[in-house]
């Protein structure tokens, strides 16, 4: 159980009543106890645009795409989006080689990004170009500019609703 008491706004009596309630005791509620504030409405992916923003993609589709990705692939796509939609292979691989929360060793980097193409087949618009394009000659990752803006909004929604994102697969029992 987790109990949070805000010492800036809760009174001593309110804190004691909350602890008593948490342990199943019948608290004595002071008469001057304020009503709980109305909860903030939770953002919803349906709040994103369903309109075509480019190549058949909508903000809602982009959110479904990033929500379906494995966390490492999502982190790479987010980083490229944060860089304006264009980044060199080396820059991205170096960034994640020793990343504190999402390390991706260079030998496994290509496999990590394979899921972007695979998920696009499932949730992306039919016949659309790749969301994450690779320019082998220039050694660049690219995302169309119109999609970068939509991805930025979709990643903001993902930050507000991490409960809707795919997590790492459970480890297999040996």
N, C-alpha and C positions, 0 to 999 in steps of 0.2 A: 504494500500500500504506500502511496505517496501523498503527503499532505503538505500543501503550500500555504504559508501564512505570510501575508504582506505586512511587514511591520510599519510601513509608511501609512497604510490606509486602514488596517484592521486594528480594532481595539483589543485590549487584554481580554475583555469578556468574550469578544467574538472568537479569539484564538482558543480560549478554554472551551467554548461551546463546540468549536470545530473538532477539537481533539476528542471531546466526549462523544460527539456524534460518530466519529471515525471508529471508536471502540464500542459502539453499540449502546452507549449510555444515553439516557434522556437528558439532553442539555437544557439548561434554563436559558431561554433566549431573552436577552434584554429587550425592553420595549423600544429602545431607540435604535435597534438593529436596522441598518438600511437595507432596502431591497437590492437583490443582486442586479448588477447591470445586465442589460440585454446583450446576449452574445453577439459577437461580430459575425455577420454572415460569411460562410465559408465560400471562397472562390470555387467556381465550378468550370470544368473544361467547356461546358456549353456556353459559357460567357465569351469564349473565343469566337472569332468570326467563322462562319461556315461558307463564306464566299470564296471564290477562286482568287488567289493572290498571285498565281503564276504557275504555268505548266500543270494545271488541274489540281494543285495543292490548295488546301484551306488551312487556316490556323488550327482548326480542330483536328484535321488529318495529321498535321505536323505534331501536335501534342500526342495523338495516339501512337505515332511513330516513335517519338522519344520515350514514351511510357513503356513501349514494348521492348526497347533495346536493353541489352545487358548493361549494367552500370559503367563498365569501362568504355564501351562503344559510345554510350550516352555522354560520358565525360569528354571524349575526343571530339564528338560533334559539337558539344557546348563550347569547347575551347576554340574550334575553328569559327564558330558563330561569333564568339567574343572578339575574335581578331578581324571581324568584318567579312568573313566568308572566303578568305584566301590565306593560305599558310603553306610554307614549304614542308616537305616530308621531314627533313632533318630537324626543323624547328619544333614540329609537333612531337616527333619521336624523342628528341632530347628533353622536352618539357615533361613527358610522362616517364622517361627512363628512371628517374629518381623521385617521382612525385610522392609526397608524404602520405596521401590517402588513396591514390589510385595509380600505383606503379604498374607500368606495362613494359616488360622487357622488349627490346628491339626485335628479337627473333619471333615473338608472338604478336607483333603489332598488326601485321596484315590479317591474321586470323581474327583479331579483335574487331576489325572494321568489316569483315565479311558479313557480320550480322546486320549492318546497316542496309546492305543490298538485299539480304534475305527478308528483312522486315518490310522493306519498301514493297516487295512483291505481295505481301499480305495486307498492308494497310494503306499503301500509296495509290495514287490515281493510275488507272490502267494506261499502259503505253507511255508513261512519263519518263523523261530522261532521269538518270540517277540523281538522287538528292545530293549525295556527296560524290563529286566528280574528281577523277584523278587525271592529272596531266603528267604522263610519264616523262615526256621530253623536258618539261620545265621543272619537274619534280615538285608539283604543287597540288594541294587539295583545294577544290573550289566548290562554293555553293552559290547559286544564283542570288543576286542582290535582293530581289523581291522576296525570296524565301528566307534570307537572313533576317529581315525584319519580322517575318512571321515566326521564325524559330526563336527569336529573342522573346517575343510575347509568350510562345509556348513554353520556353524554359523558365520564364517568370512564373507561369502557372504551375509548372512542375516543382519549383521551389516552394510555392505556397501549398501544394498538395502532394508531398512526397509519398503519401499513403497510396497513391494511384500508380506509382512507378514499379516496374519489375525490379526485383532484387537479385542478388547472386543466387545461383542454384544451391540447394542444400547439399552439404558434403555427403558423399556416399559412405555407408558403413562398410568397414573392411572386415 
